[in-house]
Amino acid sequence: MLRPFPWLIAFFLAASLHAQTPPSPDEDESEGPTPEALEAKAAGRDVAKAEIKMPTEVHDVDAKSVVNLGDFSRDWVIRRMTADRIEAWTPRHGWLFDAKDAKARLINEAAPPRRDGEGREWHGAFLPDGRWITTDLWEMDKTLYIFSRAGRQVKEIKAVNLVPLQPEGPPDSLVEKYPDGGPWNQSLIGWARCDRHGKGWVVSVGDGPGRGRAFVTPDGKCRLLPDPKAPWALCYGRDLEPKGLQVAWDVRRPSDDLKSIIDMQSAGHGMYVLDPTYKWGGKGGGKNEPMIPYGEDCGFLPRTHDVFIVADDTAVWDGTSPRTFKTWFFASGGECRGWIGAAYLADAADGKGTCYRAQDNSVVTLDSRLKPISRERFGIGGVAATPVKLFTDLKVGFFSVGKQLVLARW
């Protein structure tokens, strides 16, 4: 199943050696602050008064099904590749669509000839013309495979030849823990996707934080990308997000102008494991460090240095009571701008506002000032549809309908 941002990532981020802020001497170390206390501190005022109320009036939107992609419970990856191309992947199949076409035309499909591999957490990646890549035809084969539009394998490149091994290996403090070089010299391909112009693929090599990235052309030529912000500069940046535990350390995310970075840090165990700390700012980081209970996904609001942080209580959900979502908003300087009882879903069609999925699966749109402007409920063929990923400027998106994943246009 497509997962927005697994809470387990927060757990594994401890391996990144970030130090979690210890409790102050006057705190009860056996229990720590309650979620309510952490929220009050983050809000800087009465939490209830900081809420951004959703519109009470809900408008129904009738979306038209383009294609039923099948079982929603499968492990899905969905991406915005370029201005007009979107793709969807499971470990064993990929679909490429022209999203600007009136019928969201299917351009190509891929069927990786897997043996015992699953394609890591990214499965595969198209170019706009239908050529594609994948890895792990054999589990952990550490190889990038390039296929033609017709599905014929035309080249394979060992990951070690994409991004050379780092002779310095891990820091001295971790040599004993990682005698083989660990995340620094693992040659797994953690993720890959095409650049925003569809000329080639950005490929990340190495486990955990990865040891480097390369740009690979369809004919197999590659060049290193030493700038850590290069993926956001080259790819469709607003869509670039971590994909599974292989890239858990890539939780750092820059603003649209690449001048500010938000970083999520979490303890590996103990009382703070579900309460990550977020930091953002310019070069060298900032002093903004709110601790958000059940915090998960994070990023910058469009064209600003203000941030959003999504909180989701899935980790402690008992399976019977309603799950709760919150998205917190903070100004670049750290002041809390409020919160809404919904999870970030997509940018709005104007490229300035943002959209959020409420607990009833309606979609709430806020403008650039975080003022609510609409609330919509989607249906497909008279059946309620839950938004999974929307591309609002193209008026096309993926929805779960019953137990199926459906691409639809509205």
NUGUMI-621210 format. One line per 3 residues: number of its first residue (from 1); their letters; for each residue y, z, x of N, C-alpha, C. Coordinates in steps of 0.001 Angstrom, whole numbers. Layout:
BEGIN
NUM) a) Y Z X Y Z X Y Z X  ...
% end
This chain:
BEGIN
1) mlr) -1194 0 847 0 0 0 1241 0 880  2262 -706 440 3523 -699 1174 4109 698 1161  4430 1219 2331 4952 2572 2415 6393 2523 2878
4) pfp) 7354 3184 2196 8757 3089 2564 9042 3636 3948  8519 4824 4274 8733 5401 5605 7893 6650 5680  6630 6550 6147 5683 7660 6027 6215 8948 6616
7) wli) 6028 10033 5872 6517 11317 6397 5786 11690 7672  4584 11147 7878 3844 11469 9092 4579 11031 10339  5455 10028 10202 6230 9607 11366 7027 10779 11911
10) aff) 7564 11572 10998 8337 12729 11449 7483 13664 12283  6223 13794 11870 5310 14676 12605 5104 14172 14029  4861 12879 14181 4527 12337 15487 5753 12146 16383
13) laa) 6931 12251 15820 8128 12103 16652 8257 13210 17685  7511 14285 17497 7571 15365 18487 7183 14864 19859  6351 13873 19894 5892 13329 21170 7016 12689 21956
16) slh) 8126 12419 21309 9255 11789 22001 10038 12767 22854  9568 14003 22910 10144 15035 23778 11521 15497 23343  11920 15152 22123 13180 15700 21626 12985 17189 21344
19) aqt) 13916 17987 21748 13793 19427 21516 14353 19769 20148  13558 20439 19330 14028 20878 18020 14890 22130 18178  15976 22181 17449 16854 23334 17522 16120 24590 17082
22) pps) 16042 25606 17923 15304 26824 17565 16090 27647 16551  15408 28500 15828 16101 29342 14860 16999 30338 15575  18078 30715 14915 18979 31703 15498 18314 33071 15462
25) pde) 18764 33992 16287 18124 35308 16372 18044 36056 15054  19016 35815 14173 19019 36584 12931 18205 35912 11826  17503 34786 12148 16662 34159 11144 15274 34771 11166
28) des) 14633 34760 10027 13248 35212 9944 12358 34087 10454  11828 34230 11682 11071 33158 12292 9751 32903 11588  9277 33849 10791 8007 33656 10107 8151 32705 8930
31) egp) 9331 32614 8370 9529 31771 7199 10598 30714 7419  11667 31041 8120 12738 30098 8326 13573 29911 7077  14612 29096 7148 15476 28876 5993 14749 28102 4896
34) tpe) 15087 28370 3676 14480 27662 2551 15083 26263 2444  14397 25339 1771 14972 24015 1553 16340 24089 879  16487 25041 -43 17768 25191 -740 18873 25590 229
37) ale) 18555 26479 1180 19554 26903 2161 19939 25756 3088  18943 24957 3486 19232 23815 4351 20101 22779 3632  19824 22564 2348 20630 21619 1579 22067 22104 1426
40) aka) 22224 23399 1166 23572 23951 1016 24363 23802 2311  23691 24020 3426 24364 23882 4719 24751 22429 4975  23853 21505 4632 24138 20084 4830 25279 19617 3939
43) agr) 25291 20108 2696 26333 19693 1753 27691 20274 2100  27694 21457 2693 28964 22090 3025 29688 22632 1814  29007 22662 679 29584 23165 -568 28447 23341 -1564
46) dva) 28769 23652 -2799 27746 23791 -3819 26981 22477 -3953  25673 22533 -3785 24868 21316 -3797 24991 20575 -5125  24989 21309 -6214 25079 20680 -7536 26377 19897 -7688
49) kae) 27460 20424 -7116 28758 19751 -7237 28846 18513 -6345  27927 18397 -5394 27934 17234 -4499 27138 16067 -5065  26474 16289 -6208 25631 15230 -6762 26455 14071 -7299
52) ikm) 25996 12863 -7000 26572 11646 -7575 25745 11316 -8812  26350 11443 -9975 25618 11278 -11227 25298 9805 -11492  24077 9552 -11917 23678 8197 -12265 24184 7841 -13661
55) pte) 24482 6561 -13909 24894 6162 -15256 23806 6504 -16271  24203 6924 -17446 23221 7249 -18489 22749 6000 -19217  23597 4974 -19249 23233 3728 -19931 22405 2853 -18992
58) vhd) 21235 2444 -19458 20330 1637 -18655 20186 252 -19289  20416 -786 -18498 20301 -2159 -18985 18942 -2732 -18582  18291 -3407 -19520 17006 -4029 -19236 17202 -5399 -18594
61) vda) 16409 -5680 -17563 16451 -6968 -16867 15067 -7605 -16966  15023 -8816 -17513 13755 -9524 -17664 13566 -10447 -16466  12678 -10076 -15543 12401 -10896 -14370 11251 -11855 -14667
64) ksv) 11277 -13010 -14017 10258 -14030 -14226 9287 -14026 -13046  8015 -13890 -13332 6999 -13868 -12291 6934 -15201 -11561  6919 -15151 -10236 6747 -16340 -9413 5297 -16478 -8985
67) vnl) 4724 -15383 -8487 3330 -15396 -8066 2795 -13971 -8043  1549 -13812 -8456 858 -12530 -8374 83 -12519 -7064  442 -11600 -6172 -168 -11566 -4849 -1418 -10699 -4790
70) gdf) -1729 -10008 -5873 -2982 -9267 -5907 -2823 -7763 -5825  -3870 -7111 -5401 -4009 -5661 -5427 -2879 -4945 -4676  -2099 -4152 -5386 -970 -3442 -4782 -1422 -2340 -3838
73) srd) -2649 -1883 -3975 -3126 -785 -3139 -3424 -1233 -1708  -3415 -2530 -1459 -3632 -3010 -99 -2440 -2643 789  -2638 -2749 2083 -1602 -2381 3051 -631 -3542 3199
76) wvi) 517 -3469 2525 1472 -4572 2479 2606 -4384 3481  3050 -5491 4061 4279 -5550 4849 5118 -6687 4283  6363 -6395 3937 7266 -7383 3349 8533 -7442 4183
79) rrm) 8988 -8651 4508 10164 -8789 5371 11136 -9849 4862  12419 -9624 5138 13453 -10664 5050 13554 -11264 6445  13202 -12523 6583 13172 -13161 7893 14517 -13764 8276
82) tad) 15024 -14617 7393 16279 -15338 7616 17085 -15292 6326  18150 -16073 6270 18986 -16083 5071 18216 -16549 3848  17194 -17403 4038 16492 -17949 2876 14975 -17813 2922
85) rie) 14439 -17094 3901 12992 -16955 3992 12569 -15491 3879  11514 -15258 3105 10897 -13939 3004 9391 -14108 3203  8730 -13042 3637 7296 -13112 3871 6622 -11832 3409
88) awt) 5345 -11952 3084 4531 -10801 2699 3191 -10931 3407  2679 -9797 3895 1431 -9801 4648 536 -8634 4244  -755 -8910 4237 -1788 -7885 4301 -2510 -8132 5632
91) prh) -3419 -7276 6039 -4093 -7532 7313 -4771 -8903 7400  -5194 -9464 6265 -5976 -10693 6314 -5330 -11882 5611  -4069 -11748 5209 -3431 -12881 4535 -1913 -12745 4626
94) gwl) -1237 -13891 4740 216 -13906 4761 761 -14993 3851  1937 -14757 3265 2598 -15713 2388 4041 -15900 2862  4505 -17129 2882 5880 -17457 3280 6570 -18165 2123
97) fda) 7769 -17671 1755 8487 -18215 601 9897 -18664 970  10344 -19730 283 11748 -20147 329 12447 -19411 -803  13129 -18316 -476 13683 -17440 -1511 14903 -18020 -2194
100) kda) 15534 -19050 -1598 16705 -19656 -2245 16311 -20757 -3220  15086 -21199 -3127 14587 -22189 -4069 14546 -21575 -5466  14847 -22373 -6476 14906 -21857 -7849 13606 -21201 -8275
103) kar) 12494 -21662 -7720 11200 -21098 -8078 10604 -20278 -6941  11428 -19936 -5939 10945 -19198 -4771 9675 -19856 -4237  9823 -21113 -3852 8698 -21963 -3481 7851 -21369 -2357
106) lin) 6534 -21408 -2538 5592 -21000 -1497 5537 -22097 -444  5881 -21759 807 5933 -22741 1884 4614 -22825 2628  4007 -21670 2897 2753 -21678 3646 2015 -20366 3429
109) eaa) 741 -20396 3718 -89 -19196 3718 -837 -19122 5046  -1188 -17916 5438 -1922 -17705 6681 -3154 -16852 6398  -4231 -17145 7100 -5460 -16361 6975 -5973 -16069 8383
112) ppr) -5476 -15002 9015 -5908 -14683 10384 -7432 -14550 10471  -8054 -15236 11451 -9515 -15179 11591 -9967 -13888 12269  -9838 -12787 11561 -10120 -11493 12166 -11613 -11246 12329
115) rdg) -11920 -10523 13407 -13277 -10049 13617 -13339 -8599 13144  -12947 -7655 14019 -12923 -6257 13578 -11519 -5660 13655  -10502 -6483 13908 -9126 -5989 13991 -8416 -6034 12651
118) egr) -7272 -5351 12572 -6486 -5298 11340 -5039 -5751 11541  -4673 -6138 12764 -3316 -6631 12967 -2291 -5550 13197  -2736 -4408 13723 -1849 -3258 13912 -1168 -2911 12589
121) ewh) 99 -2510 12672 815 -2133 11438 1697 -3267 10921  1730 -4393 11629 2653 -5465 11210 1917 -6702 10708  634 -6818 11002 -274 -7826 10443 -34 -9250 10942
124) gaf) 1195 -9733 10850 1508 -11097 11263 2965 -11392 11010  3442 -12551 11473 4850 -12912 11273 4994 -14429 11326  5675 -14977 10333 5905 -16421 10252 7183 -16816 10986
127) lpd) 7314 -18128 11242 8594 -18782 11461 8932 -19524 10171  10186 -19894 9949 10553 -20566 8695 9788 -21863 8430  9311 -22526 9493 8598 -23790 9292 7115 -23599 9001
130) grw) 6632 -22341 8988 5247 -22079 8629 4336 -21711 9772  4788 -21867 11031 3987 -21389 12147 3969 -19867 12145  2935 -19266 12743 2824 -17815 12642 2089 -17223 13831
133) itt) 2218 -15898 13964 1558 -15146 15028 860 -13932 14443  -53 -13384 15212 -683 -12119 14854 -1256 -11500 16126  -1881 -10354 15992 -2592 -9700 17087 -3825 -9024 16511
136) dlw) -4657 -8470 17385 -5838 -7721 16949 -6804 -8531 16089  -7147 -9737 16550 -8275 -10409 15911 -9525 -9577 16182  -9582 -9044 17403 -10523 -7985 17756 -9708 -6708 17901
139) emd) -10208 -5613 17425 -9467 -4351 17465 -8972 -4050 18879  -7659 -3809 18976 -7004 -3446 20231 -7241 -4500 21322  -7169 -5784 20945 -7375 -6831 21946 -6140 -7079 22820
142) ktl) -5009 -6476 22438 -3795 -6523 23265 -3370 -7954 23581  -3459 -8802 22563 -3184 -10225 22732 -2327 -10735 21584  -1373 -11593 21903 -559 -12263 20888 -1133 -13659 20674
145) yif) -1454 -13996 19425 -2016 -15300 19089 -970 -16110 18324  -765 -17355 18742 179 -18248 18087 -600 -19323 17346  -253 -19524 16058 -960 -20488 15223 10 -21559 14714
148) sra) -537 -22752 14515 245 -23840 13934 417 -23609 12440  1240 -24437 11819 1435 -24352 10371 106 -24529 9637  -775 -25364 10202 -2060 -25640 9561 -3090 -24546 9822
151) grq) -2724 -23531 10625 -3641 -22429 10874 -4521 -22613 12090  -4196 -23572 12956 -4967 -23778 14180 -4375 -22958 15315  -5198 -22186 16001 -4703 -21400 17124 -4302 -22333 18258
154) vke) -3050 -22213 18709 -2541 -23108 19749 -2298 -22389 21072  -2208 -21066 21045 -1953 -20339 22278 -2287 -18865 22084  -2698 -18224 23183 -2844 -16779 23181 -2237 -16239 24466
157) ika) -1543 -15109 24349 -843 -14523 25482 -1180 -13042 25549  -1666 -12590 26685 -1928 -11178 26868 -596 -10420 26866  -591 -9288 26204 643 -8513 26073 1214 -8123 27433
160) vnl) 341 -7897 28415 806 -7510 29741 1619 -8634 30378  1425 -9868 29908 2200 -10994 30415 3497 -11199 29647  3617 -10536 28509 4869 -10578 27752 5868 -9574 28307
163) vpl) 5394 -8360 28513 6219 -7285 29081 5404 -6628 30190  5761 -6862 31445 4970 -6329 32569 4855 -4814 32525  3792 -4313 33140 3592 -2877 33257 4735 -2252 34039
166) qpe) 5041 -1004 33725 6089 -279 34425 5459 552 35532  5691 211 36774 5032 931 37866 5387 2405 37930  6573 2749 37394 6960 4154 37469 6193 5019 36475
169) gpp) 5628 4399 35429 4836 5162 34468 5650 6235 33773  4975 7281 33275 5654 8343 32537 6401 9280 33476  7294 10107 32913 7969 11121 33729 6951 12055 34385
172) dsl) 7340 12658 35497 6426 13544 36228 5815 14613 35332  6607 15095 34367 6123 16173 33503 4979 15734 32600  4764 14399 32459 3727 13910 31551 2611 13147 32256
175) vek) 2641 13117 33580 1610 12383 34310 221 12927 33999  102 14260 33935 -1202 14856 33655 -1670 14529 32250  -744 14493 31309 -1100 14207 29915 -1441 12733 29738
178) ypd) -769 11846 30497 -987 10415 30365 -1389 9813 31714  -2582 10118 32208 -2991 9613 33506 -3069 8092 33569  -3271 7441 32404 -3362 5984 32392 -2020 5330 32092
181) ggp) -952 6134 32071 364 5586 31758 751 5786 30317  -216 6111 29448 57 6433 28043 942 5391 27371  1889 5841 26552 2754 4918 25820 3529 3977 26735
184) wnq) 3763 4409 27972 4569 3592 28864 3827 2319 29272  2524 2412 29448 1784 1259 29940 662 773 29027  635 1252 27782 -269 665 26805 228 -751 26495
187) sli) -686 -1663 26314 -288 -3047 26045 -588 -3482 24621  -617 -2536 23695 -709 -2887 22285 592 -3560 21858  488 -4427 20872 1692 -5071 20338 2085 -4311 19083
190) gwa) 3092 -3442 19227 3458 -2517 18166 4043 -3185 16940  4861 -4233 17157 5399 -4988 16027 5978 -6302 16522  6172 -7225 15598 6784 -8511 15918 7341 -9112 14634
193) rcd) 8372 -9905 14763 8958 -10613 13629 9856 -11722 14150  10155 -12712 13323 10974 -13824 13801 12434 -13402 13888  13205 -14143 14684 14638 -13868 14773 15332 -14445 13550
196) rhg) 16577 -14063 13346 17295 -14430 12121 17532 -15935 11989  17424 -16680 13087 17627 -18125 13039 16306 -18895 13031  15189 -18168 13110 13890 -18809 13022 13501 -19617 14240
199) kgw) 14019 -19257 15401 13721 -19997 16630 12505 -19456 17374  12164 -18201 17146 11046 -17579 17841 10826 -16181 17307  10039 -15391 18049 9698 -14047 17591 10169 -12987 18582
202) vvs) 10635 -11848 18059 10891 -10666 18869 9614 -9840 18829  9070 -9518 20002 7775 -8850 20102 7932 -7555 20889  7462 -6435 20331 7517 -5136 20993 6143 -4804 21559
205) vgd) 6103 -4497 22853 4846 -4202 23544 4812 -2746 23977  3698 -2068 23733 3540 -678 24130 3381 222 22934  2632 1286 23106 2428 2248 22044 3644 3174 21964
208) gpg) 3738 3927 20859 4846 4882 20720 6184 4177 20859  7002 4580 21847 8314 3973 21997 8228 2550 22515  7058 2153 23017 6936 839 23613 7552 833 25002
211) rgr) 7112 -81 25820 7701 -134 27159 8711 -1266 27285  8787 -2109 26255 9762 -3182 26311 9550 -4208 25221  10498 -5141 25140 10431 -6188 24124 10672 -7530 24768
214) afv) 10143 -8560 24127 10293 -9917 24642 10587 -10860 23488  11243 -11980 23830 11458 -13050 22853 10483 -14157 23192  9683 -14563 22207 8625 -15544 22420 8897 -16778 21566
217) tpd) 8864 -17948 22186 9079 -19196 21465 7739 -19741 20979  7749 -20707 20040 6494 -21234 19505 5594 -21872 20561  6179 -22366 21668 5345 -22957 22710 4878 -21933 23732
220) gkc) 5148 -20655 23473 4620 -19590 24315 5514 -19142 25448  6709 -19694 25551 7631 -19230 26582 8217 -17890 26158  8443 -17000 27119 8961 -15688 26761 9993 -15208 27779
223) rll) 10877 -14360 27320 11869 -13723 28182 12032 -12283 27736  12274 -11411 28697 12431 -9994 28395 13749 -9735 27681  13756 -8693 26858 14965 -8258 26144 15276 -6838 26600
226) pdp) 16032 -6677 27672 16262 -5340 28233 17141 -4444 27372  18011 -5012 26545 18902 -4213 25712 18110 -3637 24538  18048 -2302 24392 17277 -1708 23282 17801 -2095 21904
229) kap) 19053 -2560 21830 19608 -2974 20541 19327 -4436 20235  18693 -5139 21162 18456 -6572 20992 17738 -6930 19696  16705 -6161 19276 16033 -6537 18022 16987 -6615 16834
232) wal) 17940 -5697 16761 18886 -5697 15638 19906 -6817 15776  20223 -7187 16996 21161 -8279 17219 20513 -9629 16927  19226 -9757 17235 18536 -11036 17090 17909 -11234 15718
235) cyg) 17379 -10154 15134 16666 -10272 13861 17602 -10020 12685  17043 -10094 11483 17822 -9784 10285 17975 -8272 10251  19031 -7783 10887 19167 -6367 11217 19051 -5398 10064
238) rdl) 19594 -5733 8906 19549 -4812 7769 18127 -4648 7241  17232 -5545 7629 15852 -5466 7163 14924 -4882 8216  15413 -4716 9441 14556 -4244 10528 14353 -2741 10412
241) epk) 13114 -2343 10281 12791 -930 10101 11468 -622 10775  11186 645 11078 9895 980 11692 8736 584 10794  7653 141 11413 6454 -251 10663 5265 549 11175
244) glq) 5049 1741 10612 3873 2523 10959 4026 3314 12242  2958 4024 12593 3014 4968 13704 3122 4294 15055  2776 3011 15130 2885 2337 16410 4332 2267 16890
247) vaw) 5277 2328 15977 6675 2254 16367 7428 3495 15903  6736 4603 15821 7371 5823 15311 8593 6206 16118  8587 5895 17403 9721 6299 18225 10901 5343 18068
250) dvr) 10712 4266 17357 11791 3325 17124 12611 3722 15908  12560 4995 15549 13296 5458 14385 14799 5388 14621  15212 5286 15863 16633 5074 16127 17068 3748 15518
253) rps) 18226 3760 14894 18700 2560 14224 20200 2421 14415  20668 1266 14859 22105 1097 15064 22828 650 13800  24136 818 13813 24978 324 12725 25062 -1196 12811
256) ddl) 25653 -1817 11795 25711 -3278 11760 26444 -3862 12959  27464 -3149 13453 28210 -3650 14614 27611 -3185 15934  26478 -2482 15870 25731 -2005 17041 26495 -978 17870
259) ksi) 27535 -376 17293 28363 569 18059 28011 2035 17803  27196 2297 16797 26794 3663 16502 25289 3676 16262  24650 4822 16535 23205 4937 16392 22869 6212 15631
262) idm) 21895 6109 14722 21367 7299 14063 19957 7540 14585  19661 8799 14821 18400 9186 15441 17797 10332 14643  16519 10232 14320 15813 11277 13586 14898 12024 14547
265) qsa) 14956 13344 14509 14142 14178 15382 13440 15242 14543  12195 15548 14917 11447 16528 14140 10511 17323 15026  10282 18560 14638 9295 19384 15335 7895 18857 15044
268) ghg) 6970 19056 15977 5603 18582 15791 4758 19527 14961  5170 20796 14867 4411 21765 14080 5322 22951 13802  4855 23823 12946 5648 25018 12637 6556 24829 11437
271) myv) 7480 25765 11290 8280 25839 10063 9217 24651 9858  9576 23950 10936 10564 22878 10804 9946 21485 10758  8625 21378 10669 7985 20081 10779 8402 19121 9660
274) ldp) 8722 19644 8478 9125 18787 7361 10636 18747 7174  11370 19287 8137 12829 19360 8023 13474 18704 9239  13422 17378 9342 13966 16715 10526 15478 16848 10639
277) tyk) 15944 16743 11868 17368 16757 12171 17818 15328 12451  19002 14990 11985 19557 13648 12164 20826 13729 12991  20939 12822 13940 22135 12756 14769 22656 11323 14741
280) wgg) 23963 11177 14728 24527 9831 14795 25875 9880 15484  26260 8748 15998 27533 8638 16709 27510 7452 17650  28546 7340 18451 28657 6232 19387 27828 6471 20624
283) kgg) 28228 5828 21718 27479 5926 22963 27333 7391 23359  26076 7790 23632 25831 9177 23996 25547 10059 22804  25629 9504 21583 25322 10288 20387 26492 11121 19918
286) gkn) 26325 11746 18764 27394 12551 18199 26962 13991 17998  27825 14766 17350 27547 16176 17113 27074 16425 15687  26867 15351 14930 26416 15499 13555 24922 15777 13564
289) epm) 24531 16958 13105 23122 17317 13168 22644 18033 11906  22782 17411 10725 22243 18065 9532 20722 18064 9544  20141 19156 9070 18685 19258 8926 18385 19057 7442
292) ipy) 17637 18000 7124 17405 17622 5732 15962 17917 5338  15749 18789 4353 14378 19076 3913 13668 17816 3433  12462 17597 3935 11629 16454 3575 12306 15117 3914
295) ged) 13177 15133 4920 13878 13917 5302 12932 12846 5815  13252 11603 5519 12442 10466 5958 13326 9353 6484  13418 8265 5713 14150 7081 6139 15627 7402 6343
298) cgf) 16275 6623 7212 17699 6814 7455 18295 5509 7941  19599 5402 7839 20270 4189 8291 21752 4285 8018  22451 3198 8279 23890 3138 8048 24186 2373 6770
301) lpr) 25207 2799 6059 25674 2033 4912 26265 724 5425  26202 -344 4636 26632 -1658 5109 28058 -1662 5672  28204 -2239 6857 29502 -2498 7482 30292 -1232 7801
304) thd) 29603 -97 7913 30290 1166 8193 29522 1951 9245  30102 3100 9626 29411 4062 10486 29011 5294 9688  29126 5202 8344 28624 6256 7467 27123 6081 7293
307) vfi) 26406 7166 7062 24950 7089 7045 24357 7533 5711  23128 7081 5477 22335 7581 4358 21040 8156 4917  20526 9191 4273 19278 9837 4672 18452 10075 3405
310) vad) 17248 9569 3385 16385 9698 2209 15460 10900 2375  15376 11730 1347 14461 12870 1317 13437 12642 213  12169 12889 540 11073 12626 -399 10054 13744 -221
313) dta) 9739 14449 -1310 8860 15622 -1196 7374 15283 -1275  6997 14034 -959 5594 13635 -1010 4706 14574 -209  5203 15037 944 4390 15866 1838 3943 17174 1196
316) vwd) 4702 17663 221 4342 18927 -432 4074 18727 -1924  3978 17478 -2332 3769 17163 -3748 2367 17604 -4163  2275 18281 -5309 982 18809 -5759 206 17825 -6633
319) gts) 778 16636 -6847 77 15611 -7614 233 15723 -9107  846 16792 -9575 1000 16973 -11021 2470 17019 -11436  3274 17777 -10717 4697 17854 -11048 5405 16583 -10596
322) prt) 6553 16260 -11168 7269 15040 -10778 7690 15091 -9305  7523 13961 -8619 8043 13871 -7264 9562 13802 -7328  10195 14265 -6282 11659 14231 -6254 12141 13400 -5073
325) fkt) 13177 12612 -5317 13820 11818 -4285 15289 12211 -4232  15826 12173 -3058 17268 12333 -2887 17716 11430 -1753  18873 10854 -1896 19505 10162 -784 20825 10849 -506
328) wff) 20966 11336 732 22173 12025 1161 23103 11041 1858  24403 11286 1719 25402 10424 2342 26337 11271 3202  26573 10794 4424 27475 11493 5340 28456 10502 5953
331) asg) 29686 10955 6108 30701 10144 6769 30397 10078 8262  31030 9168 8956 30781 9001 10392 31067 10282 11160  32024 11078 10666 32383 12317 11338 31506 13498 10979
334) gec) 30568 13316 10035 29629 14373 9690 29825 15006 8327  30947 14751 7677 31195 15353 6357 30253 14759 5315  29671 15628 4507 28775 15165 3443 29589 14502 2337
337) rgw) 29224 13265 1984 29913 12536 922 29229 12715 -425  28064 13387 -428 27359 13619 -1676 25905 13198 -1571  25208 13273 -2698 23815 12851 -2752 23500 12337 -4151
340) iga) 22447 11521 -4236 22015 10985 -5521 20516 11210 -5657  20060 11476 -6864 18646 11753 -7096 17816 10490 -7187  17861 9687 -6150 17141 8419 -6089 16977 8040 -4624
343) ayl) 16041 7135 -4336 15747 6746 -2964 16360 5389 -2641  16923 5260 -1444 17495 3976 -1026 16459 2873 -1173  16889 1733 -1732 15984 622 -1990 16434 -669 -1316
346) ada) 17738 -985 -1412 18219 -2268 -894 19735 -2252 -836  20283 -3232 -156 21726 -3442 -204 22064 -4192 -1486  23270 -3998 -1976 23706 -4695 -3181 24017 -6154 -2852
349) adg) 24135 -6965 -3893 24326 -8400 -3705 25619 -8742 -2977  26647 -7883 -3087 27923 -8175 -2426 27920 -7816 -942  26819 -7219 -462 26735 -6868 943 27534 -5643 1320
352) kgt) 28131 -4974 360 28934 -3780 617 28327 -2542 -36  27868 -2696 -1266 27259 -1584 -1984 25789 -1453 -1656  25116 -515 -2338 23710 -241 -2085 22989 71 -3392
355) cyr) 21655 -104 -3394 20841 113 -4586 19795 1190 -4320  19467 1955 -5356 18569 3103 -5223 17580 3124 -6371  16334 3521 -6066 15306 3613 -7098 15210 5044 -7590
358) aqd) 15470 5220 -8875 15404 6543 -9491 13956 6887 -9834  13724 8130 -10228 12367 8574 -10532 11754 7843 -11719  12590 7321 -12625 12068 6553 -13753 11923 5071 -13408
361) nsv) 12078 4734 -12107 11945 3376 -11567 13083 2451 -11960  14149 2989 -12527 15339 2179 -12736 16080 2032 -11401  16932 1016 -11318 17663 729 -10087 19145 1022 -10312
364) vtl) 19665 1939 -9507 21070 2341 -9606 21841 1691 -8469  22938 1038 -8805 23783 392 -7793 25064 1190 -7612  25372 1515 -6355 26628 2172 -5998 27494 1191 -5233
367) dsr) 28812 1259 -5444 29686 388 -4660 29934 1001 -3286  30789 394 -2501 31010 854 -1131 31629 2240 -1068  32228 2689 -2175 32811 4041 -2240 31820 5049 -2811
370) lkp) 30583 4597 -3033 29509 5409 -3623 29777 5717 -5089  30522 4865 -5737 30773 5007 -7168 29693 4242 -7932  28994 4898 -8889 27961 4210 -9666 28566 3090 -10507
373) isr) 27947 1902 -10446 28481 781 -11224 27461 199 -12203  26164 470 -12002 25178 -42 -12961 23847 681 -12785  23031 572 -13827 21664 1097 -13780 20788 141 -14574
376) erf) 19754 -383 -13939 18940 -1421 -14560 17454 -1070 -14505  16739 -1516 -15537 15293 -1313 -15605 14636 -2691 -15678  13733 -2977 -14744 13109 -4292 -14679 11813 -4343 -15486
379) gig) 11594 -5509 -16062 10342 -5787 -16737 9914 -7212 -16420  8621 -7470 -16429 8099 -8806 -16182 7105 -9129 -17291  7430 -10121 -18095 6550 -10486 -19211 6376 -9365 -20212
382) gva) 7421 -8572 -20397 7360 -7477 -21361 6679 -6230 -20849  6284 -6217 -19554 5619 -5056 -18954 6554 -4420 -17933  6607 -3085 -17928 7471 -2381 -16981 7090 -2743 -15544
385) atp) 8109 -2985 -14718 7891 -3377 -13331 8603 -2398 -12402  7877 -1892 -11415 8447 -952 -10449 8927 -1720 -9224  10217 -1634 -8891 10719 -2375 -7724 10135 -1825 -6429
388) vkl) 9634 -2705 -5590 9066 -2350 -4295 10037 -2732 -3187  10497 -3974 -3216 11511 -4427 -2265 12321 -5535 -2922  13647 -5377 -2940 14527 -6328 -3597 15431 -7016 -2593
391) ftd) 15701 -8305 -2856 16681 -9073 -2100 17740 -9488 -3111  18698 -8603 -3332 19598 -8732 -4477 20510 -9946 -4388  20879 -10367 -3172 21742 -11543 -3047 21010 -12820 -3431
394) lkv) 19688 -12787 -3345 18871 -13940 -3711 18305 -13819 -5119  18475 -12652 -5722 17927 -12358 -7053 16416 -12592 -7094  15752 -12082 -6093 14304 -12182 -6021 13779 -10885 -5414
397) gff) 12564 -10476 -5778 12049 -9229 -5248 10566 -9065 -5529  9986 -8053 -4904 8578 -7723 -5097 8490 -6479 -5979  7568 -6530 -6947 7416 -5446 -7911 5927 -5111 -8044
400) svg) 5660 -3844 -8361 4299 -3492 -8757 4258 -3492 -10281  3301 -4228 -10796 3097 -4335 -12246 1651 -3968 -12514  1452 -2805 -13116 104 -2298 -13215 -417 -2012 -11823
403) kql) -1507 -2658 -11441 -2069 -2475 -10106 -1876 -3701 -9230  -931 -4579 -9630 -717 -5830 -8916 668 -5859 -8257  752 -6599 -7145 2055 -6841 -6497 2503 -8247 -6924
406) vla) 3712 -8317 -7481 4210 -9573 -8051 5562 -9911 -7426  5719 -11174 -7027 7015 -11678 -6613 7685 -12253 -7855  8921 -11840 -8122 9605 -12276 -9347 11062 -12572 -9054
409) rw) 11656 -13390 -9919 13073 -13744 -9825 13773 -13348 -11123  15045 -12980 -11009 15792 -12624 -12216 17161 -13296 -12222
% end
